[in-house]
Amino acid sequence: MTSEQNPKSQSSQTDDLVVEMRGIVKRFPGVLANDHVDFELRHGEIHALLGENGAGKSTLMNVLAGLYRQEAGTIIIKGRPVIFSSPRDAIQAGIGMIHQHFMLVPSQTVTENILLGLDEPRFRLNLHEYDRVIAELGERFGLKVDPQAHVWQLSVGEQQRVEILKMLYRGADVLIMDEPTAVLAPQEIKDLFKTLRTMVADGKSIIFISHKLQEVMAISDRTTVLRRGKVTAAGLDTRRITRQELARQMVGREVIFHVDKKPQEPGEVVLEVIDVCAENDKGLPSLNGVSLKVRAGEIVGVAGVAGNGQRELAQVITGMRKSISGKITLNGEPINNRSARFGIQRGVAHVPEDRTHVGTAPNLSVTDNVIMKQYRKPPIARYGMLNMLAATKFAKRLKDAYDIVVPSVETPVRLLSGGNLQRVILAREISGQPSLLVAVQPTRGLDVGAIEGVQRLLLAQREAGAATLLISEELEELFALSDRVYVIYEGRIMGEVQVGSGEPSESLIETIGLMMTGTPLEQIEREGAAAHV
């Protein structure tokens, strides 16, 4: 329910507090995660807790949910000070948390998962009766799910509904939702927002943890912003604040959201993936006949819910995973099932999803990290030896060119922020003037200011004529940067759509959302999107 739908007088709102957190302090070794944080939640509102990864949002809510114990500060629930020693204490006080990574038992049914851990029923379990009760609860809140279905049979969106039902069944009046849209397709996000409004209309209060500005603007009544463990804006009326102002509160400076993607004609095919099959780390099929093309001077996006083969696709292209069958060519030359070095020598650059453990060597310096692809070549290599003077000069040039904020190029990269670490990786990969750049989740976990910088670097590569394969779970990013988008579902390409330079149409977003949940594009075009909603 938006603020317009739920008008309340200011005086009644201040008297209607369900949760008060005063001066909360939570430390971890070397990190002050929450620095005297205040937070208030009113009855019957959706209150967004906004901030980048590492801002302290989840830590604060883990304190409220009884998972952590604060070092200082007070929690007051409905006017009564409380001390939580466990999540059970929090649930008994009416507070339930739905985590980003679901905590369900795949082999059990929906009903069994909801009843798991409860004191009742103790001796006799009439599953049919509980199935009926849970079906009625789902009907009441618009959480349609078959109580008798096993969790492994459910979509990600349906599993999230089970988590919500689990908390509602336990009597939670306050629901904390930690990044609830991270694993959902656009249609599932719409359904979730509809459910949240139904719950608020029924008297529940919701804390919506997110780093996505557009979702906060769409769903919340009020917004509190955290930055580096401190509150920078408390209880803002979301109706009366702009996206730009929220971004400024998050990062401490003005942010430009629009990226200038100039129209240009793509060149020859640089990367061609033909009917490729591969397995994941468990030996199970992860890519099932994937085919796609990327041309010079274009950015091609790959959209999909996490875990549908995106990681394996990037790895087979960059030489980090073997393919079982199919063919991958770079400028006409086969490159699959060759070493990563083979691809590097032919102009393949890779910005991996895991920037800390795969993209960099954390204990090595900025200099050591940026020369990893150059140390065999002159001037950095001289008579088979490393020329550290030339290496340092090279690193300083990249530091200035890519605006890497670091005291010295000899600083270990483990001490860098996420945005600066990503700039080190991009500087190393782009400085080699690649013909193909494979970028996987290049802006994940970065603040909106760092995202802006990374996106500009990717567009600069496009203008320089490089072919870029952009694998991202952020649809907004894919629309902003890509010329074309493929959608992958369970290791298969569901279809390909063209992307313009303006705002995407509702029908395009709907079509991509349907493909992300398993409907092929040709079927959507044949039957119409409405047939699948």
N, C-alpha and C positions, 0 to 999 in steps of 0.2 A: 504494500500500500504506500503510495507516495504521500508527501506532505499535504498536497492539495486534497487528496481523498480522505485524509485523517486530520482535519483542522482541530487544534486545541489552543486554548488561551495560554499565554506565556506563564501566568501564575500557576495554572493547574499542571503544566508540564513540569515545572520545578518541584512541585509537591508530589510528583508521580514517579519518583526514582525507584527502579527495581534493583539496580546495582550501582554501588559507589566504590571506587577504588581510589584510595588516598595515599599519595607519596610512596608508591610501590617501587622497591629497589630489588633487583635480582642480578646477581653476579655469577659469571662462570670464570674459570681460570683465564686471566688476561683480558676479560671482556666484561664491561658494565652494560648488560643487555637492556635493563630498565633503570633509568636514572630519575627517581622521585616522580613517577608517572601518576597523573590523575586521570580517571575515566569515569563517565557516568552513562548509564543506560536507562531510558524511560520506558514505562509500560506502553506496549503496543507500537513500537517503532523499529525500523531497521536502521541500525547505527553502523556505518562503515568505519573500519579501522584501516587506514590507508598508510602505505609506506613501502619503500623498496625492501628487497630481501636483506636481512640483517638489521633492519630498523628497530626490531624488538617487538613486533606485533604478535607473532605466535608465542613468544616467551610470556608476554603479558597475559595472553589468554590461557596459556597453560597454567599460570598461577591461579587464574580465576576458576579453571576447571579442576583444580586439585592435583595436577600432575607435578607442579613445582611448588616449593614453599618459599615465599619472599623473605629477604633478609630484613626488610623494613617496610612499613606501610600497613594500611588497614583495608580490609574488605568488609563492606556493609551490604547485606542482602535484605531488601524490604525493611530498612531501618534498623536492622539488628546486626551488630558486628559478629563476624564468623571467622573461624580458623579451620581451613581445610587441610586434612592430612592425607587425603586420597581422593581420586575421582568419585568414589562411592559417597563421600561426604558432600561433594558438590552436587551430585545427582539428587541426594536427599534434600538439598536446599533448592532444587528445581533448576539446576544448571547442567546442561549437557553440551559436549563438544563433538563436532563431526569433523574428523581430521581429513587432510588432503589425501592421504593414503588410507584407503578403507581397511577396517579391521573386521573382516568377515571370514567365516570358514566356508570355503568353496563347496565342499562335499555335503554341507547341510542345507536344509530348506530355508526359505525366508523366515518362516515361523520359528524354526529351531534357532536360527541366529538371533532373532529378537528376544527369545526367552533365555538364551544362554547367559549364565552367571546370576540369574535372579533367584531369590529365596523361594519364590512361589512360581509354579507348582513344585511341591517338595517330594511327594511320593507317587502320585498318579498323574499321568500326563494325557489329557484328552486332546490330542492334536487337532481334531476336527473342530472342536469348540474354539480353540485358540486361533485356528485358521479364520474362522468366522469373525472373531473379535478384531483381528488384524486387518482383514479385508474391509470391515466397517470403518476402522480408523483411517485406512488409506483412502477410502471413499470420501470421508469427511474433509480431508486435507488435500484432495486431488493428487494423491500419491499412488497411482495405479500400479500394482505389482501383484503377481500371482503368489499367494502365501505358500503354496505347495511346490513352487519351482525351486530347484537347487540354485545356489548362488552362481555356480560356474555357468549356468545356462543364461544368465542375465547380462544385458548390456551394461556399460559403465554407468549410464544415467540411471538405470533401474537399481543398480547396486547402491548408488547414492541415496535413492529413495528408501532403501532398506535401512541405511544408517540413520536417516531422519526418523523413520518410523520407530526404530529402536529407542531413540531418545524420547519421542513423544509417548511411547508405550510406558516408559519409565517415569512419566509425569513431568518432564522438563517444561518449564515456562520460559526459560531463556535458552536459546540455541546459539552456540558459537560455531560459525562455519568458516573453516580455514581454507582459503583459496578454493572455494567450491566449484569454480568454473574451469579449473586448470585442465581437467580431463574430459570436458564436455564439448560436443558439437554445437553449432549455433541453435538448432532447434531444441536441443536438450537444455541449453541455457535459458531459452524462452520459457520452457516448461518449469524449470527450477524457479525462475522469478515469479511465475504465476503462483506456484506453491507457496513461496515465501509471503506473498501478499495475502493469500488465503489464511496462512498461519497467523499473521499480524491481525487480520480482521477477526480472528478467533481469540485474540487477547494475548498471543505470544509476543515475546520481544526477541529480536535477532541481532547478533553482532556478526557483521559480514567483513571478514578479513580479506584484503585484496591489495594488489599493486596496480590494478588496471583501472585507469581513470574513467574510461567510458562506462564501465560497469557500475562503478560507484555513483556516477552521475545518474545512471538509469534506475537504480534500485533503492538508493538510500534516502532516508529522511534527514539524517544528520551525519556529519563526518568528523572524525578525529584523525589528525595526521601525526605520525611519528617519524622522526629522523634521528638516526644514531642514538636511539634509546631515550630520546626526549620528545615531549609533546611540542609541536610547533604550531598546531591549531587545534582547539578543543571544541567539540560539539558545534561545528559550523552547520548552519541551515543549508543543505545541499542545493535547494532551489535558488538561493541568493548568492551563490558563488560560481565562478567560471572554472572551466577546466584548466585554463592558464594559471589561475590563482592557486588551485590545488597543486599543480605541478611545481609552482614556485615554493610553496610550503614544503613540498617533498625534498627538493634539491637545493633550495636557498638561492635560486637565481631564475631569471626569465628563461623559458624554453620555447623554441619555435617548433611547432608540431608538423607543419607542412613541409614535405620534402619535394624538391623540384625535379621531377622525373621528365626529362626532355624526350619528346618523341624522336625515335631514330629507327632506321631500317637495320635489322640484324644481318649479319654476314653469313659465311659458310657454316655448316654443321661442325662443331668442335667435339662435342661429346655425343655418342650414340650408345644407348643401352638397348640391347635386343634380346627379348625373351629370357631375361636372367632369373635364375632360381638360386636360392642360397638358404642356409640354415642358421638359426640363432645359436647362442652359447650352449643351449640345452640339447642341441641336435635336432630341433624341431623346425619344420619349414617356416621361413620368415619372409622370403621373397618368392612369389609364385608367377613367373612369366612376366616380369616387369620390363616394359619398353618405354623409352622416352628419348628426346633429343634436346640439346642445348646448342644454340648458335652463337657465333661471335657477336659481342655487343648487345647481349640481352641477358636479363635475369629471369630464370625460370624457377618458379616456386613449387615446393612439394608440401601440400597440406594434408593433415591427418591427425586424428587423436593419437596421443602418445602410445607407443608399443605396437604400431601396425607395420613395422618394417623399415621405418625411416633411418634408424641407426645402422642397420645392416646394409641398406642401400648405399649410404655414404662410405661405409667401410669397404664394400666390394669395389667401388669406383676408385678409392684412394689406395688400394693394395693392402688394406689391413684385415681383409677377410677373403677367403676363397669362395668362388661361386661354384655351384654344382653343374650348372649348364647355362647356355646362353653366351652372349658375346658383348664386350664393351670395347669401343674404339675411341681413341683420342686423335683427332685429325686423320682418321682413316686407319690408324695403327692399333692393333689389338693390345689392350693393357690389362685385361682381367687375369687373375691368378699369376700376376707378376708382383715383384716386391714393391713396397712403398717408394723405395729409392728409384726404381725404374720409372714410376710415374712422375716423381719430382724432377728427374732429369729431362723429362718431356713436357714440363710446364704445368704440372698439377699442383695446386695449392690447396691446403685443407685447414679450415677453422673448425676444430672438433667441438662436440657438445661439452665435453669435460675439459675445461680450460686449465684446470689445476693439475690433474694427473696425466692427461694425454697431451694437452696443448703446450705445456711448459715443463721445465725441470725446476721445481719450486726453490731448491736450495742454491741454484746457480744464479749468477748475476743477470741483469738486463742484457749486457754485452754478450754473455755466453748463449743466452736464449735467442737473440736476434741473428746470430751468425750460424745457427744450426744447419741452415741450408746453403751457406756460403763458405764454410771453413775449408772446403777442398779447392776453392777457386781463388785465383789472384784477384785483388791484391791481398786478401786476407790469408791465403796460403802462399808461401814463398819457399821454393825449393823443398817442398814437402813438409815445411814447418809452419806453425801458426804465427802470423805477424800480429802481435797483440796491439801494436801501435795503430795499425790499419784497422783492426777489429774495433778498437775503442773509438776511432774516428768515425767508422761506419755506424756504430751504435749511437753516438752523439748526433749524427745527422738524422737518423730515424727518430730519435727522441724529440728533436725539434720539429721535424716534418709531420709527425703523427701526434704531436701535443701530448706526449707521455709525461705525466707529472710525477717526477721521482727525484730525490736529492742528488743522485749520482747514477751513472750507467753501471756502476759496480754494485749497486744495491741488489740484494737477492729478491727475486720476483715474488717470493712468498709474502713479502711485506707490502705489496701493491694492492690497491683497491681492485674490485672486480672490473671496473671500467678501464683502468690503466693496464691491468693484466691483459684484457682483451685487445687493447691497442698495441701491446707488445706483440701479440700473436699476429694481428693484422699487418703490423709493420713488417714482420719477418716474412709473411706469406706474400704480401703485395709487392714488396721491394724487389722480388725476383721476377717481376713482370710476367705473371702466369698467363697461360692461354686458357686455363680452366681453374675457377675458384669454387670449391665445395664448402659452403658455409652452413654449419648445423647449429641451430638455436644461437645465432651470433649475439643476440641482445638479452638472453635469459639472465635474470637476476641483476640487471644493470638499472641505474636510476634513469629517469627520463632524459636527463641531460646527456648522459653517456650513450644512450640509445640513439639520440639525434646524431652524435658524432660518428658512430659505427655505421649508421644508415647512409650518411653522406660519403663515407669511404667506399661502401659497396656501389653506390651510384657512380662514383668517380671511376671505378673499375669498369662499369658498363660503358661509360663514355670513352674509356681508353681502348675499348674493343675486346675486353676479356669476356669469356662465357662464364656465367655464374649460376650455379645450382644452389638455391636457397631453401634449406629445409627448416621449417619453422612451425610451431604450434600456435603462433599469434597471427590470426587471420588479418588483423588490421595491418600488420607489418607486411604480409604477403601482398595485400592489395596495394599498399603504398609503393612497394619496390618492384614487383614482378611485372613482366610483360605477358607471361602465360603462367597458368597454375595447373599442375597435375594433382589429383587427389588420390591418396593411397589408403586402402582399407584391407586389413588382413593380408598384406603382402601383394595385393593386386592393385593395378591402376584402374580406378573407377571412371576416369575421364579426364579431359583437358579443356580448360576454358581460357579465353582471352581476357586480359585485364586492361582497362583503360587507365587514363591518368587522373580522372576525377573520383568522386565518391562512388563506391560500388552500389549497384541497384539492389533493392530488396530481393528481387527474383534471383539475382546472381548469388547472393549470400545464402538464400534458401536452397538453391541448387547445389552449392558446395557443401552445405550442411547435410543434405540428403546423401551425397556421395560419401561424406565422412562417416556416415552410419551404414554404408553398405549397398546403396542403390546405384547401379551403373548409370552413367550419363545418358546412354542411348535409351534406357528404359524410362528415364525421367522425360526425355524429349518425346518419346512415343506416347506415354500415358499422361504427361503433365505433372507438374510438381504437386498440385493439390491432391492427387491420388495417393500420395505417399505421406502426407502430413497427418 
